[in-house]
Amino acid sequence: MRWTLLMIAILLLGTSRLPGQARDSALPPVDIARLATSVAGQGSALERTGRLVYWINDSLKWSYTDYVRRSPPEILARRQGNCADLASVLHMMLDSLGLRSRWIREINVQPDKTPNRQKTAEGMVVSKGLSYSVFGLQHNDHVWLEVWDGTGWFPADPAYGVVGYDQWLPARLALADRPLPRVKAVVPIAADMRAPFVVLAQEKRSGPFEDDRTTFYLIDEFARLYHGRLATLPAWNSWVAAVREVSPHARGAFEGKENLHLQTDRIAHLKLVYDSLIAEAAARKISWR
């Protein structure tokens, strides 16, 4: 079935190019609605979104960003893309099916294991602006979607390969025993994505942000994942305070109003608090399962 759908996509996309023609230019039109319908099938918004996400996982290659903004047809033609590219494809597929979705921007805390990472990030800020401070010494940004099911929003991350809270929460917030991403190439990337510290929703990819989902995901839903037991850990109140302290600065960076590199100490503190949560949960044998 997977290969049948992939062949449909190839036929819809076309493969011919003129000699010397750039791969990303003058692409044939793509019938994304037809492709999305053939992949999504019938069922609930969650079920249909899941099929689309898994198709993207199986049919498109994950790749690092090259800072080129491409349309969904261009991304499909390349058959690869970064997290924002894959979210863009999913967004257009959902839209063609009449399923409402919105963009989610996050920044997550990461280990400091690349000596030149901060220097590279600082250079991007100088050349392109403050919004490029969303990645740095111990943090990086990520893009995914929320989908409306008629009563509320649920997460859908085509880069990670998770759909719905039952998949997203343990994959992104579990202190131990996290499920691995469906795409092998994403496994080492996901291992560095320790935990988000800001989650913002926007109807349009270009913004503005309409809904701050930070408290909902990183405090309320995090606590629910552990059945309320995180509140018994000494580090929990420190985690809540650290998230609330740094997340407004992260939003300012997304909006191009603030240099998040000036918050390096706060981000490092948040990472230490998260590590404390891991140690305390392990000592008390607190598990999300």
N, C-alpha and C positions, 0 to 999 in steps of 0.2 A: 504493500500500500504506500509506504513512504517513497519508494522509487517511482511509483506511478505518478504521485503528486509532484515529485521533483521534475519528471519529464514534462508534465503539464506546464510547470513554471518555465522550463527551458524553451518550450515551444511558444509560450506567450511572450517571452522576453525577446527571443530571436538571438542569433549569435553572429550574424554577418557584420563585417566592418570593411570600410574602404581601406586600401593600402595607406598606412601612415596615420589613419584616423585614431584619435585618442579613445581609450576605452570608455571614458566617462562622458564623451560628447556625442551628439547626434544619435542618440539611442532610439530604437524603435519604440512605439507606444506600448505600454503595458496595461493589460486588462486586469488590474488588481482586484476589482470586484469579483470577477469570475474566479480568479485564483483563490481569493479569500473564501468564497462560497464553497468551492470544492474541498478546501482544507477544513473549514470550521464545522461543516455539517449542521446537525440540529442539536437542540438541547438548551440548557441554561447559559447565561452569559459567562459563568465560570467555566463550564465545560467547553464551550466554543473557543473562549480565549485560551484555554489550556491547549487545545489542538493547534491553534495558531502559533503559540509560543514553542511548542515541541517541534512543529514543522520548521520554524526559523532555526531552532537549535540543530536540527538534522540536515538542513539544506544550505545554511549560510555559515561561513567560517568567521569566527571571532578574530578581530585584529586590533592592534593598537591604533590610536588616533593619529592621523596625519594632518589634523587641523583643517581639512577640506570639508566644507558643508555640501552634502549631496542630497538629492531628492530620493524618495523611496524607490522609484524605478531605476535610478542610477545605482543604488545600493544593491538591488536585486540583480542587476546586470553584472555587477562586480562579484556577486555572491559572497560578499564579506563585509564586515563593518565593526565599528566599536560599539559600546553600549548605547550611545545616542543614536547611531545609525540603525541598530536593530530595533530600538524603541520607535524610531521613525517609521520603519516598515510596519511594525505591529499597529501603530496608531492609525496609519492609513488603511490597513486591512480592517480594523475594527470599525472605522468610520464608514467604510464601504458597506458594512453589514448593518449599519444603523446602531452600532453599539458605542455608547459615549465613553470616551477615555480622556484623561488629562495627564500632563507631564509631571513627573516627580524629579526633583533635583536634591541630591544628598551630598554631604561630605562625610567621609569616614576616617577614623583614626587608624594609622598604619605604623608598622615598625620602621625605625630609622635604620635602613641597611644599604642605602645607596649614597655614598659620600657626596656625589655631585648633584644630587636631586634638588637641594635647596638652591644651589647656584643656578641651575637651569630654570627653576621656577622664578627666581628673582629676575632673570633675564627676560622671561616672558612678560612679567609685570611691567618692566621698563618699556618693552617694545609694543605691547598690546593693551595694557591697562590693568586696573586693579582687579577686574573680574578674573584674571588669570592667577590670582593668589589662592584660588580654590584648591590648588595642589601645592604641596611644599614638603618640608622636611619629614613630617609625620602625619600627613593627611593627603587625601585625594578626593576628587568628586566622582559622582556616578549618576547615571540617568536611567529611570525606568518609568512605568506608567501605573496609574490607578484606573480601574474600570468600574463603571456604574452598573449595578445589577438590578436596579429598580427601587432598591431600598437603602443602599449604601455603597461605598467604594471598597474595592478589594485590590491588593497589589498584584502586578504582573511584570516580571522582570525577564525579558527575553535573553539577556546576556547570561544571567545566572541560571535561567531555566526553572523559575518558580512562579506559581500562580496561586493566589489565595493566601489567607493568613496561616493556614495549617502548614504550608510549605515555606512561606517567606520568613516567618518568625524564627523557627529553629535554624534555618539556613543562614540568617543574617545576625541573629542576636544570641543564639545558644552559647553558653559559656564553655561547653564541652560537647563532644559527640555531634558536631554539626554534620548534616547531610551534605554530601559533595555535589557540586554543580553537575548538570547533565553533560556539559561540554568539557572534555578533558583539558583542552587548552586554557580554560578559565580556572581550573583548580588552583594553580599557584597564585593567580591574581586574587581569587577569593580568599585564599589563606592570609593575604595581607590586609584584607578589608575587615579589621578587627570589629568595629562597631560604628554605625553612623552617629554623628552628634548634631546633625540638623537634617530635617526632611521638610521640603517645601513643595506645594502643589501649585500648578499654573495651568490654565486652560489652553493658552497658546505657548508654543515652544519659546517664543521670544519674550514671554512674560506679559504682564507683571505677575508676581506671586499673589494669589488670592487666598491661600489657606496654608497656615503654618501647622504642619502635621507632626512636629517634633515631639511635643508632649504625648500625643496620642500613641505614636509608635515606640518611642524610646523610653517612655516611663510607664504609661498605662498598659500597652500591649506587651512590653517586656515583662512587666510584673505578672500579667495574665499567663504568659508562657510558662512561668514558674509557679503558677497556682497561688500567687500571693506570698510565696515563701522568701522572695528576695528581700522583703521588708525586714526580715529577721536578721539580715546580715549587717554588720557594722558599717560596711562600705556603701550600703544602698543610699542613704541620705546624701553621702558625698557625691555619688553618681548623679543623683537628681540635681544637686546644686551645681555640679560641674557642667552638665548639659545645659542648664538654664543660663549659666554664665557665658558660655562660649557660643551658643547657637545664634544669638543676635548679631554677633560679629561675623559669623559665617554667612548669615543672610545679607549683611552689608557687603560682603565680598561678592556674592552672586549678583547683587544689584550694582556693582561697580562703584560703590561708595566708600569701601574700606579695604585696607590691605590686611588680609588675614595672616600674613607673615608676622605681623606685629603681635599676634596672639600665640606665638610658638610656646611660651611657657604655660599658658592655660591649656593648650592642646596636649602638651606633655603631661600635665597634671591629670587631665582626663584619662589619658592612657594608663597612668599609674593606678588610678581609681578602678578602671575596668579590670586591670590585672589583679587588683585586690579582690574584686568580686569573684573572679575565677578561683583564686586561692581559697577564699572563704567558703564558696559553694562546694568546692571539692572536699574541704575539711569537714563540712557538715553533711556531706553526701546528699546535697540538694541537686536534683536532676530535673530537666524539663520533660522527660519522658513519663 
